[in-house]
Amino acid sequence: MTSTIRTLTVPLDGTAFPGGLPSFLVRDDVLCWTRREAGLAGFGEIARFTATGPERFLEADIWWRHLVIEADVTDHVELPGTGPVAFGSFAFSKTSAHESRLIVPEVVVGVRDSQVWVTQLTLGDGELTEQSALAALDRWLGSDSADTPAAFATVTTAAADSATEAQQGAVPGRAGAAVVRPLPLAAGATLHTGSLSEEAWMEAVTAGVAEIRTGALEKLVLARDVVATIPTGVNAAKVLRELAARYRECWTYGVDGLVGATPEMLIQVEGRTAQARVLAGTLDRRDAHGEDGLPMDYATRVLAGSEKQRHEHEIAIQSLTTQLAPFSEAMNAHDEPFILELPNVWHLASDVKAELTEVEGHVPTCLALINALHPTAAVCGTPTQVAGALIRKLEHLDRGPYAGPVGWLDAAGNGEWGIALRGAVIEGPETVRLYAGCGIVDGSQPEAELAETWAKFRPMLESLGISS
């Protein structure tokens, strides 16, 4: 056995995949990062890194660079996401007991710009060939054939059917009075109070607003959790396919029981170009019921026309651009935020693009950038240290991976890291813990913030078969 990682990447030419990358989401233990039809899916595990504490990002960066620096790489595709790849999930807080992790899979399937490939990764001495890569993928997908990817047609058809059903079931902006407390409809499903009751959480919001009014901080992000029990069992692969089909503008992620569909990109790196998508300011689409005019006109009027929402958004943009500036030789962001339309909510959103510069003779890695950027004001508040301390005081909750970075990176320095929002942690065969949070500023109303959390729970609740 060798300790040197070896990889082979080959194109999957001549094979039809009607469902794109989501068609490969057939296992509950799949590692997943997908948006629309593109992305990466990982199967198996050949190496893992874990860490806790304030140095978790830098320790992971050192581990990954040591692992890949002497890697034996054969890459016949040469795109971002080919060659050695690791999927990762990091705890939100430096004080969290939750272990942050990087996982190197045995097999990765990638879809990008209509190109499809498979990478086989190993720490062993066996020969890597195109046939061995296809056989390894077939093995993880459940096919008995080691010669050709015979399981693909069955897999992709089933996944495409699931996606169609999800799209038919999704009714963006459906009419109806706003419902604060969801009503479980899945067979026997129940929802339980998390770390704080609704009343206690609203009291925390009131306390947060009071702190803001003292001038101690400008913004605070408070999260809450609820626990869903599904007696029929939690099917992680089905949850991921539902999210991928319903929330096509989001990045659907799955790493070690953490699942969700985030609309917020913390940092995407391709070569020397870095991009981010910042969200702050939220409006439940159900609030548009009964309003005159087009729904998007309503969203523009209420979100873009709201001094509170604009202020919250400006704080989030300033937080990210300030932290990214030392790593950039050029940067640009939207002068005006745009309205991001999702099936459950509208957001004020801004995209930021930067050309990275060398720092101490090297272009910064994804994880080095994450170390500098996280946590942004969008998920913590500002000033960061004050907000972080207040979060620990008021939430009574270890967020674990919620609102932490989640995504992937390759040996060339490319990667995509979202913020783990609109997500949940599968804690057992029948138990899922869901998380949602809200930006609190001067003027925030506890009842409205509570209703916003239910709007943000909705993607996960619906993917679990629980209607709200």
Order of alpha helices (4+ residues) and beta strands (2+ residues): beta-beta-beta-beta-alpha-beta-beta-beta-beta-beta-alpha-alpha-beta-alpha-beta-alpha-beta-beta-beta-beta-alpha-alpha-beta-beta-beta-alpha-beta-alpha-beta-beta-beta-beta-alpha
